Amino acid sequence: MDRRGAAGETRPSLRPNSAPSSIPLYAPQAKGRIERLWGTLQDRLPVWFRLNGISGMEQANAALPAFIADFNSKFAVQPESSDSAFVPLNEKDDLDTLLAVHYERTTDNCGCFSFQNFTF
């Protein structure tokens, strides 16, 4: 992406194709996934507690590892590849630059600049 821009123009600093594709957390697909998970947990956990005679907070906390093991045995899916999906950061890449949005501003004669209708 071009880092040169007109004054006031947002200049993205993340290079295209430098990261694996993913679903942004604000996307409907991602929201649907977590809502289905929470819906599943909210539907199953109280029933599981009731079936196992759990009625107090201490009992529930002690029983959670067993619930998680039971839940994972039913719903866990083995990955297609055992290789890590994480890509190591290149030495030449700077996270402060990659994860930043840069705005180009100019100062007036007294050294002030404006940003989003505020003067500094």
C-alpha positions as CSV (number, residue, x, y, z in Angstrom):
1,M,0.0,0.0,0.0
2,D,1.1,3.5,-0.7
3,R,2.4,5.3,2.4
4,R,2.3,8.7,0.7
5,G,-0.9,10.5,1.1
6,A,-2.4,13.9,1.1
7,A,-2.6,15.9,4.3
8,G,-5.2,14.4,6.6
9,E,-5.4,11.2,4.7
10,T,-5.3,7.9,6.6
11,R,-2.3,5.9,5.6
12,P,-2.5,2.2,6.4
13,S,0.8,0.8,7.3
14,L,0.1,-2.9,7.1
15,R,1.5,-4.4,3.9
16,P,-1.0,-6.4,1.8
17,N,-0.7,-10.2,2.1
18,S,1.7,-9.9,5.1
19,A,-0.7,-11.8,7.4
20,P,-2.9,-14.9,7.0
21,S,-6.5,-14.2,6.2
22,S,-8.9,-14.3,9.1
23,I,-12.4,-13.2,10.1
24,P,-12.4,-9.9,11.9
25,L,-13.9,-10.1,15.4
26,Y,-16.6,-7.5,14.5
27,A,-17.7,-9.6,11.4
28,P,-21.1,-11.3,11.7
29,Q,-19.5,-14.7,11.1
30,A,-17.2,-14.3,14.1
31,K,-20.1,-13.0,16.3
32,G,-22.2,-15.9,15.2
33,R,-19.5,-18.4,16.3
34,I,-19.1,-17.0,19.8
35,E,-22.8,-16.6,20.2
36,R,-23.4,-20.2,19.3
37,L,-20.7,-21.2,21.7
38,W,-22.2,-19.2,24.5
39,G,-25.7,-20.4,23.6
40,T,-24.4,-24.0,23.8
41,L,-22.8,-23.4,27.1
42,Q,-25.7,-21.5,28.6
43,D,-28.1,-24.3,27.5
44,R,-25.9,-27.2,28.7
45,L,-24.1,-26.0,31.8
46,P,-27.2,-25.5,34.1
47,V,-28.6,-28.9,33.0
48,W,-25.3,-30.6,33.6
49,F,-25.1,-29.0,37.0
50,R,-28.6,-30.2,37.8
51,L,-27.9,-33.7,36.6
52,N,-24.8,-33.9,38.7
53,G,-26.4,-32.6,41.9
54,I,-24.4,-29.4,41.9
55,S,-26.2,-26.5,43.7
56,G,-23.5,-24.3,45.2
57,M,-20.7,-22.0,43.9
58,E,-17.9,-24.1,45.4
59,Q,-19.4,-27.3,44.0
60,A,-19.7,-25.7,40.6
61,N,-16.1,-24.4,40.6
62,A,-14.8,-27.8,41.6
63,A,-16.9,-29.5,38.9
64,L,-16.0,-27.2,36.0
65,P,-12.9,-29.2,34.9
66,A,-15.1,-32.3,34.5
67,F,-17.7,-30.3,32.5
68,I,-15.0,-28.9,30.2
69,A,-13.6,-32.4,29.6
70,D,-17.1,-33.7,28.9
71,F,-17.9,-30.7,26.6
72,N,-14.6,-31.0,24.7
73,S,-15.1,-34.8,24.2
74,K,-18.4,-34.1,22.4
75,F,-17.5,-30.9,20.5
76,A,-13.8,-30.7,20.0
77,V,-12.5,-31.0,16.4
78,Q,-9.0,-32.1,15.5
79,P,-7.3,-29.6,13.2
80,E,-6.6,-30.5,9.6
81,S,-2.9,-29.9,10.2
82,S,-0.8,-30.2,13.4
83,D,1.4,-27.4,12.2
84,S,1.1,-24.1,14.0
85,A,-1.0,-21.4,12.2
86,F,1.1,-18.7,13.7
87,V,3.6,-17.0,11.4
88,P,6.8,-15.7,13.0
89,L,7.3,-12.0,12.8
90,N,10.0,-10.9,10.3
91,E,13.0,-9.2,11.9
92,K,12.5,-6.2,9.6
93,D,8.8,-5.7,10.7
94,D,8.1,-3.3,13.6
95,L,4.9,-4.0,15.5
96,D,4.5,-0.4,16.4
97,T,4.4,0.5,12.7
98,L,2.4,-2.5,11.6
99,L,-0.4,-1.9,14.2
100,A,-0.5,1.8,13.8
101,V,-2.6,4.2,11.7
102,H,-0.7,7.2,10.6
103,Y,-2.2,10.6,9.9
104,E,-0.1,13.3,8.2
105,R,-0.5,16.7,9.6
106,T,1.1,20.1,9.0
107,T,1.7,22.7,11.6
108,D,0.9,26.4,11.4
109,N,3.3,29.3,12.2
110,C,2.9,28.8,15.9
111,G,3.5,25.0,15.8
112,C,-0.2,24.0,16.3
113,F,-2.0,21.4,14.3
114,S,-5.6,20.2,14.0
115,F,-6.9,16.7,14.3
116,Q,-10.6,15.6,14.2
117,N,-11.8,19.2,14.8
118,F,-9.4,19.8,17.7
119,T,-6.4,22.1,17.7
120,F,-3.3,21.1,19.5
